[in-house]
Amino acid sequence: EVDFPDGNNMVLGTETSSQANALNQDIVELNDDVTWVKGKHTVTVGTHNEFFKFYNLFIQNFYGTYRFSSVANLQAGLAQSFAHNFSNDPSNPQLSAQFSVQQFGVYAGDQWRAKPNLTVTYGIRFDAPHFPDVPHANPLAVTDFGLRTDIAPAPKMWSPRIGVNVDLSHGSDNRQQIRAGIGSYAGRT
């Protein structure tokens, strides 16, 4: 970076966010449903399980930047400052975030055709995330904020829901519907 007398500057060289940057995500999903049709009811019971592995290396300005206070200092090779970022682990200069997560889910629901033009759908889902890796402890987070960083979350998430669909067309080609629903929905932790 070169400063000019008018207060402007020019930045030359590589883009600093890509110097130590790599991302890999492996995601495997396993699903299985069983459905029974009994009269006006279609009951589904199933499981949805996700297995994640993450690798994220991101150290901005890893190779560093020089700052020159003038074009003359740039030409002379006299930098006024040099800055670079690095890993806090001296044994691993490109320390990355690597961890795994599993989320196990089960659900049951019913699609009830109460009348020829009225369908009611209701059910419940339960999800339980699991973090097999223990996060690193940061004592400053405890001192400054009273929060430990070496405890993985382990919420148990219940998601009940109900929905209705009313067909207003009464068999005509001009299909009109009213749909409504409410529920508690949880995503990935």
N, C-alpha and C positions, 0 to 999 in steps of 0.2 A: 504494500500500500504506500503510495507516494502522496504527500501533502503539497498543495500549491499555495502560493501567497494569498490568493483571493478566498481562501477557506475551503475550496473544493479539494477533492482527492481522487485518485485513480487506483483501482484495484486490478492487479495483474496476476496471472497464474491460475492454478486449479481451483475448482469449487471446493470449499472447505468441508461441506457436509458429506462428501463421498470418499474421503481419504481412508477411513476405516469404517466401512459400512457394508454389512451383509445380513440378510434375513432369510430364514428358512422356516417353514411351517409344515408339519406333517399332520394331517387330520384323517382319522378313520372313524366312520360311523357304522354302527350295527343297529339295524331296526328289525323288528318282527311284530306282525299284527295277526290276530286271530279275529275273524268276524263271523257272527251268527245272525241269520235272518229268521225271525220268529214272528209271524203275523205282521203287525204294524211297526215292529221294532227291528232295528239293525244295531246290534251291540258289537262294539269293537274293544278289545283289550290288547295292549301292546307294550313294547319297550323300545326306547330310543336311547342309545348310548354313544357317547363321543369320547374319543381318545386323541389328545393333542400333544405335540412336542414342538417346542419353540426354540429357535436359536436366533439371537439378535445381537449383532455387534454394531455399535454406533458410538463412535468417538469423533466428534467434530474437530477439525483443525489438528488432526493427529500428526501431520508432517510439519505443521507450524506456519506462521506468517511473520514476515519482516515488515517493519514500518520505517519509512524514510521521511524526514521532515522537509526534504526538498529534492528537486531533480538532481541538483549538484551532488547531494549526499548519495543518491542512488547511483550516479555515475562513478562516484568514488568508492562505492561499496561500504559506506558507513551507515549502518542501520541504527536508528535511535531505540528500537525495541524489537524483541523477538518473543512471540508467544506460541505455545502449543499445549494441547490437552493430552492427557494420558490416563491410563488405568490407575486406580488406587492400589493395585496389587503389583508390587515390584517384580514378582516372579512371573507375571503374565501381562505383558504390555498391551495386549489386545484382548482384555477380559470382556467376555460377552455374557449376556443374559441367556441362560439355558435352563429350561424347566418344562415339566409335563403337567397336564391337567387331565382328569377324567370326569365326565359328567354322566351319571346314571339316571335314567328316567323311566317311569312306568305310567301308564294312563289307562283309563276306561271311559267309554262314552256310549251314548245311545242316541240314535236318530229315530225319533218317534213320529210317524205319520198319523197324527191325531185325527185329521180329516183329510179329504182329498186335496184341499187347498191350504192346509196348515201343517207345517213340519216344525217340531220342537227338537232341538239338539242340545244335549247337556252332557257334562262329564267332569272328570277331575284328572289332574296330572300331578305327579310328584317327581321332583328332581333333586338329586343330591350330588353336588360337586365334590371331588376329592383331589387334593393337591399332595402328591407323593413327595415332592421336594420341599425342604424347609427353607424359607427365605433367609437371607443374611440378616444378622442383627445389626442395627445402627443405634449405638448408644446415644447419639445426639438427638435422635427422634424421641427417645424416652425423656431425656433431659429437657429439651425445648418444648415438646408438645405432649408429653405423657403417653405416647403411643409406642408400642413395641412393633417392630417390623419383622420379627422372626416368628410370627404366628400366622398361619395360613387361614383364610376364612373357610368355614364349613357350614354354610347355611343349609337348612332343609326347606325346600320351597314347594308349597302347595298351591295349585292353580285351578280353582273351580271355575266353571263357565257354563253359560246357558245362552241359547240363541233361538230365535223364531224366524220363520219364513212363511209369509202369507202370500199366496198366489191370487192376485186380483183379476186375472184374465178370464177365469171361469171357462177355460177350454178354448178361448179364441186365439187367433194367430198373433194378436197384439198383446204380447206378454208384458205384464206389469206385476211387480212384486214389492212387498214391503219386507225389509229385513232389519232385524234388531238383535243386539246381543250385549252381554255384559259378562265380565269375568275378571279374574286376577291372573295376569300373565307375567311369568318370570323368564328372563333370558339367561344367557350364560353369565356366570360370576366373573 
